[in-house]
Amino acid sequence: MLVAARAAQTTHFCAKRRHAGHWIGEFCANGTSCRLAKPICRCEHLYVTTAPPAEAVELGLNLAEPTTLVVDLNCAFASIEQQNDPSLRGKVLAIAAYATDAATIVASSREARDLGIRTGMKVFEAKAIYPAAIVREPNPPRYRDVSDKLIEILERHSPDVLRMSIDEASLDLAGTPSLERLGPEGVASKIKQDIRREIGECVTASIGISTSIWMAKQASNLNKRDGLERIDHTNLVATFGRLRLTDLSGIADASARRLARAGIHTPVQFLRATTPKLRLAGMHDEHAKGWSMRLRGFEVGGFETVKRKSYSHSHVMARATASQKDLEELLMRLSDMVGRRLRAAGRRGSVVSVGVVYRPDPGHFSKQARQPRPVATGDEIYQAALTLLAARDPRRTIGTLGVGLSGLSDGDAGQLDLFVEPAHPRTERLEKAVDRIRDRFGEDAVQRSRLLGRARVVRDRIAFGNTGHPDEARRDST
């Protein structure tokens, strides 16, 4: 039996990933696509929904049903520590890079946040707010373990899972049995239950649902306390109306100031801005087009993981120094750590860089150099970095030292250079053997002879926005 729908047209949407909706003239009473109708999209995954709001159509918003989830662990490092140590539960807890008053806080518990203690503060600032605040140093292996468990939970619902950072991941439910059986909200609720049961009751997650990763992230940011929020074409404009420009991911204060020069002061104005207007804010046409699509709920770029472009390690010293010996030993440790991560990812790099921040006098120094062939061992990185470090101002004391490697390629990629001797396989085999020993017995199990007896000063750290895993991908469990 057919029901006429010419007066109030209805849209058929494809449940597969981000197909656009198409108007048709009539539909079947049982909710399936009508044989007599001729929609533009001939897809077997069709269902009927009511006509979208006129404003959504006018603005060109993505009218598809949301299938993308972003899962963000709340107060991740602090809540993981509270789960691991019951004595910390309910306490004002800050996770700082180092257990010193000058260290920067990288995470804080809910109790600390309620008092105004935030990420980015110095420890002494937190103690000025609450003198009894507990300060702990990070435990990256523990956080990576929780991150792996989170990915395992998400992969039960979709093969399309992306680890966005150590405490955040996204998944696409399009075409999955979980979407058909539970719907996006049902999947989100199941994920929350599994996190509590398998990771711990102290660890909660805010989950956003939308039609793209970026928009789902905005949804997850709406309620950072175990929230579950959805943004789609029916509420996108209203949601944007409650936000500031700097609430949008990717829009920091500097970007907001440039947009303001073009007369764009709110997310809704940003959404409605034309390409010529965005040019006034300094955006190139391609960049402006990307933001236009992003703000309307469309996926910009692929859903797959992008490989890292560089690896680096840096260290903030407790006391600034100009000692060549101390700087060389620190550079050696940092180079070993970069090489270890490279080998774990099966990659090499051709551009070595060194960065220095002087202290107490302000200033910095950086230099990089392309190597004759890609390198991966700590000694190769160290020798190149040592040459670069020699160009610094030797009269000034250094507070922060960093070493990095870019120009990455896969370990066996590239052609052999006829005029360069191949890397010594014995050296690489030796470093891989050392890696295996450290994996089993810890980083200090094997040391260079020059570093024996020296205090360990460089510690495992996870940078903001990083997974802490080689190549931003989940490690193989072997």
One Martini backbone bead per residue (centre of mass of N, CA, C, O) as a GRO file, in nm:
protein
  478
    1MET     BB    1   0.096   0.036   0.023
    2LEU     BB    2   0.041   0.372  -0.059
    3VAL     BB    3   0.168   0.695   0.042
    4ALA     BB    4   0.123   1.009   0.003
    5ALA     BB    5   0.407   1.278  -0.021
    6ARG     BB    6   0.387   1.553  -0.181
    7ALA     BB    7   0.323   1.766   0.038
    8ALA     BB    8   0.532   1.602   0.242
    9GLN     BB    9   0.828   1.561   0.200
   10THR     BB   10   1.073   1.296   0.195
   11THR     BB   11   1.368   1.155   0.329
   12HIS     BB   12   1.630   0.958   0.211
   13PHE     BB   13   1.869   0.772   0.394
   14CYS     BB   14   2.194   0.666   0.435
   15ALA     BB   15   2.363   0.455   0.667
   16LYS     BB   16   2.595   0.503   0.534
   17ARG     BB   17   2.870   0.687   0.500
   18ARG     BB   18   2.785   1.008   0.416
   19HIS     BB   19   2.539   1.013   0.258
   20ALA     BB   20   2.324   1.178   0.088
   21GLY     BB   21   2.025   1.309   0.062
   22HIS     BB   22   1.694   1.240  -0.104
   23TRP     BB   23   1.438   1.333  -0.283
   24ILE     BB   24   1.098   1.215  -0.283
   25GLY     BB   25   0.749   1.140  -0.360
   26GLU     BB   26   0.733   0.839  -0.230
   27PHE     BB   27   0.615   0.590   0.013
   28CYS     BB   28   0.607   0.335   0.224
   29ALA     BB   29   0.429   0.236   0.503
   30ASN     BB   30   0.676   0.040   0.613
   31GLY     BB   31   0.953   0.227   0.547
   32THR     BB   32   1.026   0.166   0.265
   33SER     BB   33   1.122   0.174  -0.042
   34CYS     BB   34   0.987   0.268  -0.336
   35ARG     BB   35   0.953   0.134  -0.650
   36LEU     BB   36   0.840   0.405  -0.789
   37ALA     BB   37   1.068   0.539  -0.696
   38LYS     BB   38   1.358   0.778  -0.795
   39PRO     BB   39   1.623   0.792  -0.654
   40ILE     BB   40   1.948   0.887  -0.676
   41CYS     BB   41   1.999   0.684  -0.438
   42ARG     BB   42   2.091   0.346  -0.488
   43CYS     BB   43   2.017   0.201  -0.182
   44GLU     BB   44   1.978  -0.057   0.060
   45HIS     BB   45   2.008   0.176   0.302
   46LEU     BB   46   1.687   0.254   0.369
   47TYR     BB   47   1.503   0.530   0.514
   48VAL     BB   48   1.256   0.715   0.694
   49THR     BB   49   1.216   1.069   0.728
   50THR     BB   50   1.173   1.370   0.812
   51ALA     BB   51   1.183   1.677   0.738
   52PRO     BB   52   1.400   1.915   0.746
   53PRO     BB   53   1.500   2.196   0.839
   54ALA     BB   54   1.523   2.483   0.667
   55GLU     BB   55   1.794   2.586   0.782
   56ALA     BB   56   1.960   2.331   0.715
   57VAL     BB   57   1.922   2.356   0.408
   58GLU     BB   58   2.028   2.646   0.367
   59LEU     BB   59   2.323   2.571   0.503
   60GLY     BB   60   2.414   2.271   0.425
   61LEU     BB   61   2.376   2.047   0.610
   62ASN     BB   62   2.419   1.748   0.746
   63LEU     BB   63   2.144   1.504   0.710
   64ALA     BB   64   2.256   1.275   0.840
   65GLU     BB   65   2.290   1.018   1.036
   66PRO     BB   66   2.458   0.954   1.305
   67THR     BB   67   2.790   0.743   1.336
   68THR     BB   68   2.981   0.916   1.519
   69LEU     BB   69   3.229   0.866   1.775
   70VAL     BB   70   3.352   1.029   2.077
   71VAL     BB   71   3.599   0.929   2.321
   72ASP     BB   72   3.649   1.089   2.650
   73LEU     BB   73   3.848   1.089   2.906
   74ASN     BB   74   3.818   1.188   3.229
   75CYS     BB   75   4.073   1.294   3.389
   76ALA     BB   76   4.264   1.062   3.317
   77PHE     BB   77   4.524   1.044   3.489
   78ALA     BB   78   4.384   1.092   3.764
   79SER     BB   79   4.165   0.863   3.749
   80ILE     BB   80   4.368   0.632   3.718
   81GLU     BB   81   4.510   0.680   3.990
   82GLN     BB   82   4.249   0.644   4.162
   83GLN     BB   83   4.200   0.353   4.071
   84ASN     BB   84   4.482   0.238   4.168
   85ASP     BB   85   4.446   0.445   4.435
   86PRO     BB   86   4.219   0.470   4.688
   87SER     BB   87   4.358   0.711   4.857
   88LEU     BB   88   4.285   0.930   4.611
   89ARG     BB   89   3.995   0.936   4.655
   90GLY     BB   90   3.854   1.257   4.677
   91LYS     BB   91   4.108   1.409   4.596
   92VAL     BB   92   4.346   1.655   4.550
   93LEU     BB   93   4.478   1.607   4.220
   94ALA     BB   94   4.806   1.622   4.065
   95ILE     BB   95   4.963   1.600   3.746
   96ALA     BB   96   5.313   1.617   3.705
   97ALA     BB   97   5.605   1.614   3.547
   98TYR     BB   98   5.709   1.705   3.836
   99ALA     BB   99   5.799   1.706   4.194
  100THR     BB  100   5.769   2.033   4.159
  101ASP     BB  101   5.679   2.364   4.187
  102ALA     BB  102   5.770   2.430   3.872
  103ALA     BB  103   5.583   2.244   3.757
  104THR     BB  104   5.357   2.110   3.526
  105ILE     BB  105   5.028   2.055   3.482
  106VAL     BB  106   4.856   1.771   3.308
  107ALA     BB  107   4.655   1.694   3.551
  108SER     BB  108   4.321   1.675   3.707
  109SER     BB  109   4.095   1.638   3.925
  110ARG     BB  110   3.779   1.708   4.000
  111GLU     BB  111   3.844   1.834   4.274
  112ALA     BB  112   4.050   2.035   4.154
  113ARG     BB  113   3.869   2.175   3.943
  114ASP     BB  114   3.661   2.288   4.150
  115LEU     BB  115   3.909   2.491   4.257
  116GLY     BB  116   4.085   2.575   3.979
  117ILE     BB  117   4.264   2.338   3.890
  118ARG     BB  118   4.475   2.334   3.604
  119THR     BB  119   4.591   2.283   3.314
  120GLY     BB  120   4.920   2.454   3.310
  121MET     BB  121   4.987   2.483   3.579
  122LYS     BB  122   5.158   2.534   3.854
  123VAL     BB  123   5.219   2.395   4.148
  124PHE     BB  124   5.231   2.658   4.320
  125GLU     BB  125   4.948   2.751   4.227
  126ALA     BB  126   4.789   2.514   4.343
  127LYS     BB  127   4.889   2.554   4.644
  128ALA     BB  128   4.759   2.835   4.674
  129ILE     BB  129   4.471   2.715   4.661
  130TYR     BB  130   4.579   2.409   4.778
  131PRO     BB  131   4.809   2.299   4.997
  132ALA     BB  132   4.701   1.975   5.005
  133ALA     BB  133   4.788   1.895   4.744
  134ILE     BB  134   4.837   1.627   4.533
  135VAL     BB  135   5.149   1.510   4.386
  136ARG     BB  136   5.205   1.345   4.072
  137GLU     BB  137   5.358   1.148   3.862
  138PRO     BB  138   5.364   1.003   3.578
  139ASN     BB  139   5.226   0.680   3.418
  140PRO     BB  140   5.244   0.580   3.106
  141PRO     BB  141   5.199   0.268   3.106
  142ARG     BB  142   4.921   0.288   3.243
  143TYR     BB  143   4.784   0.466   3.022
  144ARG     BB  144   4.829   0.275   2.783
  145ASP     BB  145   4.666   0.042   2.894
  146VAL     BB  146   4.396   0.193   2.896
  147SER     BB  147   4.395   0.266   2.598
  148ASP     BB  148   4.384  -0.027   2.498
  149LYS     BB  149   4.115  -0.098   2.636
  150LEU     BB  150   3.946   0.107   2.487
  151ILE     BB  151   3.991  -0.005   2.202
  152GLU     BB  152   3.872  -0.285   2.257
  153ILE     BB  153   3.586  -0.182   2.314
  154LEU     BB  154   3.535  -0.037   2.039
  155GLU     BB  155   3.595  -0.294   1.846
  156ARG     BB  156   3.313  -0.434   1.910
  157HIS     BB  157   3.152  -0.209   1.711
  158SER     BB  158   3.416  -0.142   1.519
  159PRO     BB  159   3.671  -0.120   1.269
  160ASP     BB  160   3.649   0.208   1.291
  161VAL     BB  161   3.930   0.302   1.468
  162LEU     BB  162   4.059   0.604   1.638
  163ARG     BB  163   4.350   0.718   1.781
  164MET     BB  164   4.385   1.046   1.897
  165SER     BB  165   4.481   0.972   2.190
  166ILE     BB  166   4.544   0.849   2.500
  167ASP     BB  167   4.215   0.960   2.582
  168GLU     BB  168   4.118   0.932   2.267
  169ALA     BB  169   3.838   0.826   2.050
  170SER     BB  170   3.710   0.687   1.741
  171LEU     BB  171   3.395   0.586   1.570
  172ASP     BB  172   3.237   0.397   1.304
  173LEU     BB  173   2.897   0.261   1.261
  174ALA     BB  174   2.863   0.212   0.976
  175GLY     BB  175   2.713  -0.097   0.903
  176THR     BB  176   2.665  -0.206   1.188
  177PRO     BB  177   2.519  -0.408   1.419
  178SER     BB  178   2.515  -0.201   1.655
  179LEU     BB  179   2.348   0.015   1.513
  180GLU     BB  180   2.096  -0.162   1.457
  181ARG     BB  181   2.054  -0.260   1.760
  182LEU     BB  182   2.122   0.032   1.936
  183GLY     BB  183   2.241   0.265   1.836
  184PRO     BB  184   2.434   0.529   1.921
  185GLU     BB  185   2.338   0.560   2.218
  186GLY     BB  186   2.362   0.259   2.291
  187VAL     BB  187   2.664   0.233   2.241
  188ALA     BB  188   2.755   0.449   2.440
  189SER     BB  189   2.641   0.311   2.693
  190LYS     BB  190   2.805   0.048   2.663
  191ILE     BB  191   3.083   0.177   2.685
  192LYS     BB  192   3.048   0.288   2.970
  193GLN     BB  193   3.003   0.019   3.109
  194ASP     BB  194   3.277  -0.113   3.022
  195ILE     BB  195   3.462   0.091   3.156
  196ARG     BB  196   3.370   0.041   3.447
  197ARG     BB  197   3.422  -0.272   3.448
  198GLU     BB  198   3.733  -0.281   3.306
  199ILE     BB  199   3.872  -0.014   3.436
  200GLY     BB  200   3.666   0.170   3.620
  201GLU     BB  201   3.474   0.379   3.827
  202CYS     BB  202   3.670   0.639   3.804
  203VAL     BB  203   3.635   0.598   3.492
  204THR     BB  204   3.529   0.830   3.258
  205ALA     BB  205   3.309   0.939   2.976
  206SER     BB  206   3.285   1.143   2.699
  207ILE     BB  207   3.020   1.144   2.448
  208GLY     BB  208   3.008   1.195   2.099
  209ILE     BB  209   2.754   1.266   1.844
  210SER     BB  210   2.789   1.240   1.478
  211THR     BB  211   2.898   1.303   1.127
  212SER     BB  212   3.182   1.366   1.262
  213ILE     BB  213   3.463   1.394   1.433
  214TRP     BB  214   3.465   1.695   1.498
  215MET     BB  215   3.164   1.714   1.592
  216ALA     BB  216   3.186   1.493   1.810
  217LYS     BB  217   3.389   1.652   1.979
  218GLN     BB  218   3.203   1.884   2.046
  219ALA     BB  219   3.001   1.706   2.196
  220SER     BB  220   3.202   1.598   2.415
  221ASN     BB  221   3.254   1.902   2.530
  222LEU     BB  222   2.972   1.974   2.665
  223ASN     BB  223   3.030   1.715   2.873
  224LYS     BB  224   3.297   1.643   3.109
  225ARG     BB  225   3.082   1.450   3.293
  226ASP     BB  226   2.978   1.179   3.166
  227GLY     BB  227   2.879   1.243   2.885
  228LEU     BB  228   2.590   1.263   2.637
  229GLU     BB  229   2.613   1.389   2.307
  230ARG     BB  230   2.430   1.553   2.030
  231ILE     BB  231   2.503   1.643   1.681
  232ASP     BB  232   2.284   1.787   1.441
  233HIS     BB  233   2.071   1.941   1.217
  234THR     BB  234   1.862   2.013   1.460
  235ASN     BB  235   2.109   2.153   1.676
  236LEU     BB  236   2.361   2.308   1.572
  237VAL     BB  237   2.290   2.610   1.589
  238ALA     BB  238   2.212   2.613   1.889
  239THR     BB  239   2.484   2.515   1.993
  240PHE     BB  240   2.660   2.744   1.874
  241GLY     BB  241   2.503   2.972   2.038
  242ARG     BB  242   2.661   2.868   2.322
  243LEU     BB  243   2.935   2.941   2.192
  244ARG     BB  244   3.265   2.995   2.143
  245LEU     BB  245   3.516   3.006   1.933
  246THR     BB  246   3.726   2.868   2.145
  247ASP     BB  247   3.546   2.598   2.165
  248LEU     BB  248   3.667   2.524   1.905
  249SER     BB  249   3.837   2.307   1.742
  250GLY     BB  250   4.121   2.498   1.624
  251ILE     BB  251   4.041   2.765   1.805
  252ALA     BB  252   4.232   3.002   1.900
  253ASP     BB  253   4.308   3.315   1.988
  254ALA     BB  254   4.447   3.391   1.720
  255SER     BB  255   4.214   3.298   1.534
  256ALA     BB  256   3.995   3.477   1.660
  257ARG     BB  257   4.129   3.747   1.583
  258ARG     BB  258   4.120   3.706   1.278
  259LEU     BB  259   3.812   3.673   1.259
  260ALA     BB  260   3.739   3.950   1.384
  261ARG     BB  261   3.855   4.121   1.144
  262ALA     BB  262   3.599   3.986   0.968
  263GLY     BB  263   3.340   3.983   1.174
  264ILE     BB  264   3.402   3.716   1.352
  265HIS     BB  265   3.259   3.612   1.686
  266THR     BB  266   3.100   3.346   1.615
  267PRO     BB  267   3.001   3.034   1.522
  268VAL     BB  268   2.761   3.128   1.347
  269GLN     BB  269   2.925   3.326   1.176
  270PHE     BB  270   3.120   3.114   1.074
  271LEU     BB  271   2.908   2.937   0.931
  272ARG     BB  272   2.799   3.195   0.742
  273ALA     BB  273   3.057   3.236   0.606
  274THR     BB  274   3.227   3.334   0.343
  275THR     BB  275   3.499   3.306   0.156
  276PRO     BB  276   3.567   3.612   0.132
  277LYS     BB  277   3.554   3.657   0.442
  278LEU     BB  278   3.780   3.448   0.514
  279ARG     BB  279   4.004   3.600   0.366
  280LEU     BB  280   4.013   3.838   0.574
  281ALA     BB  281   4.134   3.614   0.790
  282GLY     BB  282   4.364   3.454   0.604
  283MET     BB  283   4.225   3.247   0.422
  284HIS     BB  284   4.239   3.007   0.219
  285ASP     BB  285   4.028   2.850   0.015
  286GLU     BB  286   4.081   2.558   0.116
  287HIS     BB  287   4.053   2.624   0.416
  288ALA     BB  288   3.769   2.743   0.402
  289LYS     BB  289   3.632   2.489   0.291
  290GLY     BB  290   3.697   2.305   0.527
  291TRP     BB  291   3.540   2.469   0.741
  292SER     BB  292   3.266   2.463   0.604
  293MET     BB  293   3.234   2.154   0.626
  294ARG     BB  294   3.288   2.110   0.927
  295LEU     BB  295   3.053   2.303   1.035
  296ARG     BB  296   2.833   2.097   0.874
  297GLY     BB  297   2.928   1.780   0.933
  298PHE     BB  298   3.172   1.709   0.759
  299GLU     BB  299   3.416   1.522   0.643
  300VAL     BB  300   3.767   1.602   0.677
  301GLY     BB  301   3.906   1.372   0.545
  302GLY     BB  302   4.014   1.094   0.658
  303PHE     BB  303   3.967   0.807   0.885
  304GLU     BB  304   4.251   0.752   0.895
  305THR     BB  305   4.556   0.712   1.001
  306VAL     BB  306   4.822   0.927   1.050
  307LYS     BB  307   5.136   0.950   1.020
  308ARG     BB  308   5.401   1.040   1.153
  309LYS     BB  309   5.648   1.317   1.112
  310SER     BB  310   5.770   1.284   1.411
  311TYR     BB  311   6.037   1.268   1.660
  312SER     BB  312   6.057   1.351   2.020
  313HIS     BB  313   6.269   1.491   2.286
  314SER     BB  314   6.246   1.651   2.612
  315HIS     BB  315   6.410   1.861   2.875
  316VAL     BB  316   6.356   1.988   3.200
  317MET     BB  317   6.561   2.144   3.406
  318ALA     BB  318   6.612   2.213   3.736
  319ARG     BB  319   6.902   2.326   3.629
  320ALA     BB  320   7.073   2.537   3.475
  321THR     BB  321   7.319   2.490   3.198
  322ALA     BB  322   7.671   2.492   3.039
  323SER     BB  323   7.758   2.205   3.049
  324GLN     BB  324   7.887   1.991   2.827
  325LYS     BB  325   7.866   1.722   2.973
  326ASP     BB  326   7.565   1.738   3.055
  327LEU     BB  327   7.453   1.783   2.767
  328GLU     BB  328   7.562   1.526   2.637
  329GLU     BB  329   7.417   1.322   2.823
  330LEU     BB  330   7.132   1.418   2.762
  331LEU     BB  331   7.146   1.382   2.454
  332MET     BB  332   7.191   1.076   2.466
  333ARG     BB  333   6.924   0.999   2.597
  334LEU     BB  334   6.734   1.130   2.390
  335SER     BB  335   6.837   0.973   2.142
  336ASP     BB  336   6.763   0.691   2.246
  337MET     BB  337   6.454   0.744   2.266
  338VAL     BB  338   6.403   0.806   1.971
  339GLY     BB  339   6.520   0.542   1.853
  340ARG     BB  340   6.326   0.348   1.999
  341ARG     BB  341   6.065   0.450   1.864
  342LEU     BB  342   6.144   0.402   1.575
  343ARG     BB  343   6.188   0.093   1.592
  344ALA     BB  344   5.901   0.024   1.693
  345ALA     BB  345   5.787   0.149   1.403
  346GLY     BB  346   5.979   0.094   1.156
  347ARG     BB  347   6.172   0.359   1.135
  348ARG     BB  348   6.306   0.656   0.976
  349GLY     BB  349   6.544   0.938   0.954
  350SER     BB  350   6.686   1.254   0.792
  351VAL     BB  351   6.612   1.479   1.023
  352VAL     BB  352   6.799   1.658   1.251
  353SER     BB  353   6.718   1.810   1.574
  354VAL     BB  354   6.770   2.109   1.780
  355GLY     BB  355   6.663   2.235   2.108
  356VAL     BB  356   6.668   2.556   2.290
  357VAL     BB  357   6.625   2.688   2.627
  358TYR     BB  358   6.685   2.960   2.794
  359ARG     BB  359   6.823   3.008   3.138
  360PRO     BB  360   6.680   3.289   3.255
  361ASP     BB  361   6.723   3.399   2.993
  362PRO     BB  362   6.572   3.474   2.723
  363GLY     BB  363   6.554   3.218   2.473
  364HIS     BB  364   6.651   3.055   2.157
  365PHE     BB  365   6.749   2.738   1.988
  366SER     BB  366   6.779   2.615   1.641
  367LYS     BB  367   6.860   2.306   1.456
  368GLN     BB  368   6.913   2.152   1.127
  369ALA     BB  369   6.983   1.826   0.950
  370ARG     BB  370   7.063   1.647   0.678
  371GLN     BB  371   7.122   1.326   0.607
  372PRO     BB  372   7.275   1.103   0.396
  373ARG     BB  373   7.095   0.900   0.569
  374PRO     BB  374   6.887   0.720   0.720
  375VAL     BB  375   6.799   0.698   1.069
  376ALA     BB  376   6.773   0.492   1.408
  377THR     BB  377   7.000   0.533   1.598
  378GLY     BB  378   7.116   0.680   1.877
  379ASP     BB  379   7.408   0.743   1.777
  380GLU     BB  380   7.336   0.889   1.515
  381ILE     BB  381   7.168   1.110   1.646
  382TYR     BB  382   7.382   1.215   1.844
  383GLN     BB  383   7.606   1.302   1.647
  384ALA     BB  384   7.429   1.510   1.497
  385ALA     BB  385   7.333   1.676   1.747
  386LEU     BB  386   7.614   1.763   1.851
  387THR     BB  387   7.683   1.942   1.612
  388LEU     BB  388   7.441   2.137   1.647
  389LEU     BB  389   7.498   2.228   1.948
  390ALA     BB  390   7.768   2.388   1.885
  391ALA     BB  391   7.593   2.656   1.781
  392ARG     BB  392   7.558   2.765   2.037
  393ASP     BB  393   7.561   2.964   2.321
  394PRO     BB  394   7.808   2.902   2.562
  395ARG     BB  395   7.728   3.144   2.777
  396ARG     BB  396   7.455   3.007   2.808
  397THR     BB  397   7.197   2.883   2.986
  398ILE     BB  398   7.018   2.573   3.005
  399GLY     BB  399   6.674   2.446   3.050
  400THR     BB  400   6.616   2.324   2.754
  401LEU     BB  401   6.626   2.000   2.581
  402GLY     BB  402   6.613   1.890   2.231
  403VAL     BB  403   6.525   1.607   2.014
  404GLY     BB  404   6.487   1.530   1.655
  405LEU     BB  405   6.291   1.346   1.393
  406SER     BB  406   6.260   1.361   1.042
  407GLY     BB  407   6.192   1.239   0.746
  408LEU     BB  408   6.015   0.985   0.716
  409SER     BB  409   6.052   0.621   0.696
  410ASP     BB  410   6.059   0.320   0.627
  411GLY     BB  411   6.291   0.092   0.714
  412ASP     BB  412   6.284  -0.037   0.389
  413ALA     BB  413   6.288   0.222   0.242
  414GLY     BB  414   6.422   0.280  -0.045
  415GLN     BB  415   6.709   0.334  -0.205
  416LEU     BB  416   7.015   0.256  -0.277
  417ASP     BB  417   7.323   0.403  -0.230
  418LEU     BB  418   7.605   0.390  -0.432
  419PHE     BB  419   7.781   0.622  -0.242
  420VAL     BB  420   7.686   0.469   0.027
  421GLU     BB  421   7.723   0.320   0.302
  422PRO     BB  422   7.584   0.094   0.473
  423ALA     BB  423   7.446   0.019   0.743
  424HIS     BB  424   7.522  -0.136   1.037
  425PRO     BB  425   7.372  -0.423   1.134
  426ARG     BB  426   7.506  -0.472   1.412
  427THR     BB  427   7.407  -0.214   1.552
  428GLU     BB  428   7.104  -0.267   1.517
  429ARG     BB  429   7.097  -0.538   1.662
  430LEU     BB  430   7.195  -0.430   1.932
  431GLU     BB  431   6.963  -0.224   1.985
  432LYS     BB  432   6.734  -0.437   1.974
  433ALA     BB  433   6.837  -0.601   2.213
  434VAL     BB  434   6.813  -0.370   2.417
  435ASP     BB  435   6.513  -0.328   2.385
  436ARG     BB  436   6.427  -0.608   2.495
  437ILE     BB  437   6.547  -0.569   2.776
  438ARG     BB  438   6.385  -0.312   2.850
  439ASP     BB  439   6.104  -0.431   2.817
  440ARG     BB  440   6.152  -0.639   3.060
  441PHE     BB  441   6.350  -0.453   3.286
  442GLY     BB  442   6.391  -0.169   3.185
  443GLU     BB  443   6.559   0.127   3.112
  444ASP     BB  444   6.811   0.063   3.334
  445ALA     BB  445   6.934  -0.219   3.251
  446VAL     BB  446   7.073  -0.049   3.014
  447GLN     BB  447   7.391   0.122   2.967
  448ARG     BB  448   7.599   0.344   2.905
  449SER     BB  449   7.909   0.385   3.032
  450ARG     BB  450   7.888   0.700   3.071
  451LEU     BB  451   7.604   0.660   3.253
  452LEU     BB  452   7.712   0.525   3.482
  453GLY     BB  453   7.586   0.640   3.795
  454ARG     BB  454   7.377   0.816   3.684
  455ALA     BB  455   7.116   0.995   3.706
  456ARG     BB  456   6.792   0.978   3.626
  457VAL     BB  457   6.637   1.240   3.410
  458VAL     BB  458   6.486   1.083   3.185
  459ARG     BB  459   6.144   1.049   3.115
  460ASP     BB  460   5.854   0.918   3.059
  461ARG     BB  461   5.642   1.072   2.810
  462ILE     BB  462   5.332   1.250   2.727
  463ALA     BB  463   5.214   1.430   2.491
  464PHE     BB  464   5.011   1.642   2.376
  465GLY     BB  465   4.811   1.468   2.143
  466ASN     BB  466   4.923   1.189   2.224
  467THR     BB  467   4.956   0.837   2.254
  468GLY     BB  468   5.260   0.711   2.302
  469HIS     BB  469   5.275   0.564   2.033
  470PRO     BB  470   5.387   0.418   1.777
  471ASP     BB  471   5.248   0.568   1.503
  472GLU     BB  472   4.961   0.606   1.646
  473ALA     BB  473   4.940   0.298   1.721
  474ARG     BB  474   4.868   0.000   1.810
  475ARG     BB  475   5.018  -0.235   1.974
  476ASP     BB  476   5.158  -0.523   1.954
  477SER     BB  477   5.092  -0.829   2.106
  478THR     BB  478   5.392  -1.028   2.229
   0.00000   0.00000   0.00000
